[in-house]
Amino acid sequence: MSEELVIQMKGITKVYPNGTVANQDVNFDVRKGEIHALMGENGAGKSTLMKMLFGLEQPTSGEILVNGERVNLSSPTVAISKGIGMVHQHFMLVPSLTVAENMVLGMVPKKSGMLIDYKKAVEITEEYSKKFNLRVDANAKVMDIPVGMKQKVEILKALVRGAKILILDEPTAVLTTQETVELFTELKNLKKQGYTLIFISHKLNEIMEITDRMTILRGGRSMGIYETKNVTPEEISRLMVGRDVILKVDKDQAKPTDEVLKVRDLEYVNEWGKKMLDKVSLSVRKGEILGIAGVEGNGQKELVDMLFGFNAPNAGTIEVNGENIIGLDQRELREKHIALVPEDRMLYGIAGTASIEENLISDRCGEKRLNKGILFNMKSIHEESAKLVKDYTVLCKSAQQQVGSLSGGNIQKVVVAREFSNGPELIIADQPTRGIDVGATEFIRKKLVELSRSGIAVLLVSADLNEVMELSDSLIIMCSGKIAAYFEDTKELSDELMGKYMLGIEKQTPEEIRRVCHE
């Protein structure tokens, strides 16, 4: 590996107009041909630092050098011209277009006049796919390809545009173990060809496996640059959060009792005529965590949508404590003591422009204890929100602060504080720790275990295999809208075995799967 520095960010400070200091005197150096991890809790300044490197934000002070040349990265277009590409955590692809069409967006080859040279777009796609051993189907529509291929398309898009330095933001968040292994092989191949990779991830095992060096941020400041081989996961966690973090989930044996959620033969066909749920049946009991794993796009989202009234099934039944809940709106579902931690906290979890306090009491503001006749009882509201901010360690100036100004981890704490604190009997936790830091992750996981052991039924949907295996008492694996496997005990499960069921390589018998109904 070369000692040549391709990126030098010197004394970078970023202060937003509202006075928030996102980065303070940060130095960040990346060598040519290395895989360099950027780590830190949400709110530590990682995203802001990378936005400045990709031209999406401008530093308040400091300088950036690319290949030894001081540059003004005033826009992503300028960054791309300097050989910097970024693969975002949320894919920036157009689902209705083909892979080839997505590949050449913004640089479309023309036949004559306004006509797109589609054949040329396919040739470009296939040429780069072969060159970098990132196999994709040029003619397939993006909506029809698996998540792992979408990730490859995003990487190829950057390479087609001439990127020599790639910023990868949580690249394995939605991949199976097998897809992650394949991606890492391809990333190592890029490194061998002289490409430089900046790797952002909260998965410490991946950081240890694939990176050469790491920079750790905490509170907007750099905690230093480290050779990966010289630090342990525990030391990394300590540097990130300023204290020891429990990386393993400690939980007692579950002692489930009465059935809370009962789903039978649920079916759903989406607007494109694709069957997303195919006779799904399951039960969740008091005092247990039932996990659902699977490659994203195999029916997990649609199942959650049915359970919380965002959509209606074509067939089947859903009961909570013996009562039908199909057709109930969100207010009525909450009255049945059902809580939801949604997959997309920004879209479904919060009102971004409202205060922390308003978000915390939004599900209970009609209750008598928070009202004085037609007026709110502001004293009670202030007391309740202040207690939740304290109990859930939400890092903020006050409960009156706009919730959208918080870091991702603290926004998620606001969501779980509301959902966990209003007497739920069933908690649906959909990707509860996605894209948040190790400290917030530890807190939320411990809370889920604590609540389940207090007698609450928990349905956990997660693409993080470590999370779903460690938290779940029993586990469902979904594939192609069906339950492919059910494991009554997760202790003996391996990533490899789960991956086989997730990819449809193996499938249990109907009799084995029916055990999830406890009948």
N, C-alpha and C positions, 0 to 999 in steps of 0.2 A: 504493500500500500504506500502510495506517495505521501511525502510530508508537505507537498504543495498545498497551500490553502486556496480553495476555490471560493469560499465565502468567508468574509470577515465583517462582523457587525460589531462596531466599537462604540462603547458608551451610549447605547441606545436607550433613550427615555421617551416614553409616550404618555402625555397627559391629555385627557379628553376635556372638552369645554366645560363639563360639569364638575371638573376638579379631580376626577378619578385618575389615579396614577396606575397605569396598566403595566408599564415596564420602567425600571429605574436603573440607569447606568449598567445595562446588560451588555456583556461581551459574549459573542457566539461565533466560534470558528469551526469550519468544516473542511476536512482534507479531501483532496481529489481521490475518488475511488473508494470511499469508505461508506459504511452504513452507520449513520450517526443518529442516536435516539435523542429526542427532545421530550423531557418528562416534567411532570409537575401536576399539582391538583388543578381542578377547574378554577379559574380565577387567578392562577399563578402567572399568567401572561404569555402562555405558549401560543395561543391563537393569534393574539395581537402581534407578537414577534414575527410569526410566519406571514401574517397579512402584510406586514411592512416589507418582508422579503419578496412577496409576490406582487407588490405594488397596489394592494387594496387599501392600505393605510399609509400615512406618512409619519415618520418620527418627529417628535418635538425637538429633539436634539440627538446628536451622534452621527456616525457615518457608516455607510455600507460600501464594501469593496467586493467586486466580483472578478475573479481571476486577477487580483492585484490592482484593478482599476476602480477608482471611486465613481459611484454611479448614483443617479437620481431616479429611483424606481417609482415614477409618477403614476404608473398604471400597470395592470397585468400585461398589456400589450408590450410595454417597455421591458418588463421582466422576462417575458417569453423571448423577446429579441436578444436578451442576454443569456439565453439558454436555461432559464428557470421555468419549470413546470410544476403544477400543483394538482394532486388527485384528492378531491374533497371527500370527506366522510360520507356525505349524502351525494349520491351519484348525480352528475350534471348531464344526464342523457335525455333525449326526447324519445319516450316509449313507442310512439307510433311510427318512428322512422327505423330504417334498417341500420345494422351495425356500420355498413359502408357509408351511409348518409350521415350518421353521427360522427364518423371519423373525420369527415372533410368539412363539417360545419364551420363557416367563417373563412374557409379557404377552398370553396367549392370549385372543382375543375369544370370548365365550360366547353361545350362542343362548339356552339356558335351562338352569338347573341345571348339570350337568357337561358338556353337549354343546358341542363346539368349533364355532364358526361359521366353517367352512372357506371359505365364499364371501367372508366379510369378510376373512379372512386373505389370500385371493387379491387382493381389491380393494386392500388396503393395499400389498401387494407391487407390484402393477402401477402404483399411484399414485406410489410413491416411485421405481420403476424409470424411469417416464416423466419425473418431475420432475428427476431428476439424470442422465438420459441414461445410466443403467447398466442395459443391457438384459439381463434374465434371464427364464427360463421358469418362471413361478410354479408350474406343475403338475408339473414334472419332479422325479424323485427326485434327491437330491444325488449319489448314487453313479453316476448316469448322465450328469451334466453335465461339460463340460470344466473343466480347472483354472482357466482365465481367468474363467469364469462363477462358480466358487466364490469367487474373490477378490472379485468384484462383490457377491455375496451377503453376504459378511462386512462389506463397507463399508456396504451398505444396512442391515444389521442395526443397526449403530451409529447411522446417521442416523435410522432409525425410532424409536430410543430417545432422540432429541433431541440427539445429539452436535453441538456446534459446533467442537470441537477434536478432531482425529483423530490418534491415534498409530498409525503404520503401521510394523510391524516386518518388515523384509525383504520388502516386498510383491511384488517381481518375481522372487523366488528360483526359482519354478517356471514362469515365463511364457516364451513364445516372444517373438522380437523384435516381431512384429506385435501380440501381446497387450500387450506392454509399451508400445508406441506408443499403443495404444488406451487403456490405463490412464492414461498420462500426460496424454492429452487430457482424460480425465474428471477427473483430479485438478486440472488447471488450471482446468477449468470450476467445480469446487467452490471453488477459490480466488477466482475472479471473483465467486462468490455470497457471499463474505465468510467462508467457512470457513477455519479454521486447521489446517495439517497439519504434524505432526512426523514426519519421514521418516528411518527407520533403514535404512542399507544399507551393504554393503561394496563396492558397485560404483561406483567413482569416476566413471566416465563418466556414470552416471545422476545422481549428486549434482551434477555440473557442469551437466547439462542442465536439471534441474527445480527445483533449490532456489534460494532467495533468499539465505539466510544459513546458517551452520553453526556448531555448537558442537563442539569436539573435546576428547575426554577421553583422558587417559593416566594409568594407574596410580591411578585413582580421583579425579584432580584435573582441573580444567578448564584446557585449554591456550588458552582464549580463544574469542571469538565473531568470525567473519569473514564479510565479504561474499563470496559464492561467486565473483562475477566478478573478485575481486581476488587469488585464490590459484590456483596450478597444482596438478594432481594430484600432482606430485612434492613440492611443499611440504606438501600435506595428509598424504601418507604419512610425511614426515619428522616432522611434528608428532604423528602418531599413534604412531609407534614409536620416535622419538628418534634415527633414523638414516635414511640414504637407502635406499629400497627399489627393487629392480629390478622394474618393472611389466611388462616384456616377458620372455617366456621365451626364453632363449638355448639353442639345441640344435643339435648337428651333424646332418648328413644321416644318416638311419637306414640301417643295412646289415643287414637281416634275413637270418637263415639258416634253420635247421630249424623245421618246424612243431611247435609245442608243444600248442596247443589246437585241436581239430578238432570242430566242431559241424555235424551234418548233419540237415536236415529235421525240426527240433525242433518239436513241437506240444504245446500245453497248453490245456485247457479248465478254467476255474475253477468254483467250487462253484455259481455262478449260471448255468452253462451258456454263459458267454461265452468265445469262443476268444481267448486272450490271446497265444498264440504260434502262428504259421501258417507252417509249413515254413521255419523260420529256419536258415540255414546260414552259417558263417563259419569263418575260420582266423586264429590269432594266432601269429606266429613269434618266435623268439628275436631280441632286439635291436630290437623295434619296439613302438610304442604304437598300438593300434587303439582309436579312440574310438567311443563310441555316443552319439548325440544323439537327442533327440525330446521331445515334450511328455510330461510324466509321465503314466503310465497307459496307455502304448502298448506295453507288454510288456517294458520294460527291467528292472523289478523281478522279474518272473517269470523272465526269462532268468538273472539273477543267482541267484535261488533254485534253479534247476535246476543251475547250475554248481557251487554249494557245498552241495548235498545238503539244502537246506531243503524241497525238494519234488521230485516225480518227474514227468517228462514223460509224456504220453499216447502219444507216438510220437517216433522219432528217436534219434540216437546222440550221445554226448559222449565224446571221447577226449582224454587228456592223455599226451603222449609215446607214443602208440600203444596205450594201455591204456584200456579202458572204465572210467568212473568213476561211472556211474549206479548208485545203490543203496549207495554207500559213505557211511559216516558222517563227521562232521567230523574225527575223529582220523585216520581212514584217508586222508582227503583231504590233511590236513597232512603225512602220511607220504609222499604223492606230491609234496610241495613246492609245494602250492597255498596261497596267502595271500589273505586277504580283508580289505579295508578296507570295513566295512559302511556302508550308507546311514544307518542310525540307530545312532550310536555309543553312545548311552545304553542301548539295548535289546539290541544284539548285540555291541557293541565292548568293553564293560567290565563288571566287577562293581563297581557304584558304592560299595558299603560296604567293599570290600577295599582294600588298600593299593596304591600305585603299583607297588611291587615285585612283589606277588602277581599283579597284572595283567600285568606285563611278562614273567614267567616261566611264565604259565599254560599256554602251548603247548609248553613244553619241560621242565617240572618232572620228567618221568619219565626224562630223559636221565641217563646214568651220571655225567657230569661234575658234575651238580648234586646227586648223592646219595652218601651213605655207607651202603651197605647199605640198611637199612629207614628210615634217617633222612636228612633233607635235609642237604646240605653248605652250611650257611648262609654260610660265608665266600665260597664261589664264587657263591652267589646274590646276596649283597650287592655283590660286585665287578661282576658282570654287570649288575645293575640300575643301579648307580651310573654305569657306563660309558654305558649307554643313555640315562639321564637327561641326562648331559653331552653326548653326541653329538647328541641330538635336541633339545637346549636346552629341556627341560621345566622351566618355572618352578615350583618347589616348595620347601618348607622341607627336606624329605628324602624319600627313596624310601619311607619308612614312612607318609607322609601318606596319608589316605584319598583315593582318586582322584576320588571324586564331589565333593570340595570344590574341585577345580581349575576354571579357566575352560574354556569350550568348546574354545578353541584348544589349550590344554595337554592336555586329555583326548584330543583328536584326535592330538596328538603321541605320547601314550602308546600309542594304538592303532597308529599307523604304525611306531613304534619296535619294537613286538613283531612286527608283520607283515613288516616289511622286513628284519629282522635275523637271521632263522633259515634262511637259505639257500633262499629261494623260487626256483622256476623259472617260475612263473606268478603274477602279482599281479592280482587282480581289485579295482580301485579304484572303489567305487561312491559318487559324490558326495563325493570325498575332502576338499574344502574348503568344503562347504556350511556357512554360518552361522558361519564362523570369520574371524578378523581378517586384515588384509593381511600382517602379519609371518609368521604361521603358514602362511598360504596360499603365500607366496613360498617358504618352507622346504620344504613338502610337494611343491610343483610341481617344484622343482629336484631333490629326491630321486627323484621318479618318472622324470625324464629321465635322471639319473645311473644309476639302476638299469637302465633299459632299454638304455642304451648299454653297460652291462657285460655284456649278453647275456641279460637276463631278458625274458620276454614279458609285456607289460602290456596288460590290457583295461581301458579307462577309460570309466566311465559317468558322464555329468555333464549337468545341466540348465543349467549356465553355459556359454553359447555361446562366450564369449571363452576360457574355460579349455579347452574341448574342441577348439577350433580351434587354439589356440596349442600345446597339449601333444601332440596327436595327429599321428602320421605319416600315417596314413590313417584314414578316417572312414566309419562307417555311420550312416544316419538311419533310425529306426524310426517307423512309423505304423500304427496298427490291428493291432499284433502281427506286422507284416511288415517286412522290410527294404525301405524305399522307395527308397533310394539308397546307392551306395557310391562314395567318392572316394578314389582311390589317393594323391592328394596334396592336402593341405588349404590350400596356399599361395594358391590363386586363389579360394577360397570366400568368399562374403559372407554376412552375417547374413540379408539379404533372400532369397537363394537357398535357404539352409538352412531358413528359415521356411516357404517354399513347399512343400518336401518334408515338413517336420514336420507341416504342417496338411493334407497330402494333396492340395494344389493341383496338384503335379507329381509324377511317378513315373518312375523309370528302367525300361528294358526288362529282362526276366529275364536276358538275355545280359550286360548291363552290371552287374547285381547279382551274377551268378555269379563275377565277378572277385575277390570277397572270399574265395573258397575257394582261389584261387591254383592252380587245376587246369587 
